[in-house]
Amino acid sequence: MKRSLAAFALIALAAACAPAQAEKLVSSLSTHQVMISSSFTGTELVLFGSVERDGSTVPRRGGYDLVVTVAGPRQTLVTRKKDRVLGIWANAESRAFTEAPTYLAVLSNRPIDAITTPETMQKLGLGLANVPFFQQAGISKVLTVPDDTFRNALIRLKGTHGLYREENNAVTFLTPNLFRASIQIPAEAPLGTYEVDIKLFADGASLAQTTSALEIVKVGIEQYVASTARDHALLYGLATMLMALATGWLASVIFRRD
Amino acid sequence: MQIYLPIADIPVNVFVVLAMGVAVGFISGMFGIGGGFLMTPLLIFLGVPPGVAVASVSTHIAASSFSSAINYWRRRAVDPSLALMLLAGGILGTGGGVWLFTILRSADVLDLMIALSYVVLLSAVGGLMVVESVRVILRTYKGKPAVLRRPGSHLWIHGLPFKLRFKRSKIYVSAIPVWAIGFIIGFIGAMMGIGGGFLLVPMLIYLLRVPTATVIGTSTVLTLVTMASATVMHAATNHLVDAMLALILMIGGVTGAQFGTRAGHRMSAERLRFLLGLLVLGVGFRFALELLLPPQELYSIRFIGGGS
């Protein structure tokens, strides 16, 4: 918390003595690295920022709006649909989405459809309904239509795990130019680099944009076990087996009744 | 207390997993089985990816079977030569099982095949056990002696060549069915994450006529070696063994097994077989329901290159 306060103070200072131009976005994350240890059950990150403006900037009567999109590491995700085959329910049809974000959060200060027009939302890929998903068709990638049933199922299923989320009250304007956004990272969040994209709006028009990034890594024993299992697979297997034998032997000694 | 599993990549409650270990350990101690066919579905239900569940349960079974194998060895209830011959087939079978597991996983039909094998195997074995034990219980009820081993009766298996004499079990059979049984158990065990004890014991009794004195001890040794090698093979090829999950399970499992063994001693053999048969049948039935009833959620997500 102390660190986030410090970051906040820094931005407030930067906002106060910034050079005069059109609107510009300045932001900082409370931390750029989330560490997963054995007690990790999810966490919350805070994004602080300010809108820089000077005397020559046009006054915005309606105030500013902000949309923050956080996208986790990209992976091919396959959505499968069960169907009745020979009397049993088995996975039949499936659709592969290439380079789909494994985590996706769209945060704003009010509903996105109230911030800007549907056309702009589609053009900028704002909101879960508009974020582009691609399918592999031969060697080229094809954009999936927004109301595709497999795409909707993917978003819904990811949503039940808290990995895809759309929150229209996660961004708060502390003053007309200062904002704060909270990013929820659930325990199931995949490891890797997360891109943070921040877009500023006023009167439905996009004014400025900035990006940031954060990283989720395993630390301590989690990291050690995971990397050993991957890099020294055979040794890891043998060690695990020995651990099992030792436990079994120990139990037979402790509970021995002669 | 929540703990984050390094390979399964999910947080679980330590006490829930520990309690599952104790409960399954109790049952496995009572019936002299590994209990993998109960543990694997429980872990999947908890949210552990099926591949990780199958691989980690083999580690857990290796631990619990080692502790009981030591006890049986002390009581001279293990037939070492029979165990060795079964193992020769068992290791080959385990390799084959891990190989098929890898292929099915990449072809995206692993979950279905695991579910189908559970239904077929569990209902068949469970059904046979219930019928057989009810027959024995009824016969003893009528006052007739319960005969399991009919010395005069011979199956076609006993006519096969390469005959070997197994001293401690006092049997004289061909090596071919012994290898075949070992192979089948190793194969099924590695693919389904089960020790196969509940399959091996009836096979040894009915097909090879191994006496009850050595059957469970010998089967435990086979389970131990196939599960220990399955652990190493799963770790080396699929990177799916979660050591932390396995450790929590085995601590619960070996504890529960001690109390289970005591409870098992107070019951007659056929009553135990009847209860185990019901249990096996129940698990098979649950898997069948899942395949036959329309699911609530038609869609599911799979990562390419992730943990199943």
Interface residues (C-beta under 8 A of the other chain):
Chain A: I36 S37 S38 S39 F40 T41 Q75 T76 L77 V78 T79 R80 K81 K82 D83 R84 G87 I88 W89 A90 N91 S94 A96 T102 F150 A153 L154 R156 L157 K158 A187 E188 P190 L191 K218 I221 E222 Q223 V225 A226 A229 R230 A233 L234 Y236 G237 L238 A239 T240 M241 M243 A244 L245 T247 G248 W249 L250 A251 S252 F255
Chain B: Q2 I3 Y4 P6 I7 D9 I10 P11 T59 H60 A62 A63 S64 S65 F66 S67 S68 A69 I70 N71 D108 V109 D111 L112 L116 A228 T231 V232 M233 H234 A235 A236 T237 H239 V241 A243 M244 A246 L247 M250 I251 V254 T255 A257 Q258 E290 L291 L292 L293 P294 P295 E297 L298 Y299 S300 I301 R302 F303 I304 G305 G306
